[in-house]
Amino acid sequence: MSFENANYQWQQGERRLRSEPPERRPRLERVTEALVAELRRRLGGRFSSDELVALYDEGTSWCLTVAMKVAPEDPAAWEAGVVVDAAFSRYLREAADYAGGRREVGA
């Protein structure tokens, strides 16, 4: 997957999360934040946007395990197109080659 495609998909996850009804958002936010913490654990300190895309390409089935632990009674909070994509979008902001809402080529 290209960076552009992944980033678009991740941004759509953020958009979907923001458009969720207010009563559902706190649980979805908890799941998303747990996924961001797991991304931080998996990629460590300094990482590139390409490394994040590569991790996404490897598969995100591990995300379901995290989501089920955080919200075991709410399968709707496991929706990958919302929580997984939003988590990747948020973690992208910490990439060494990403700043100001875009990727810095050659960084």
Secondary structure, 3 states (H helix, E strand, C coil): CCHHHHHHHHHHHHHHHHCCCCCCHHHHHHHHHHHHHHHHHHHCCCCCHHHHHHHHHHCCHHHHHHHHHHCCCCHHHHCHHHHHHHHHHHHHCCCCCEECCEECCCC
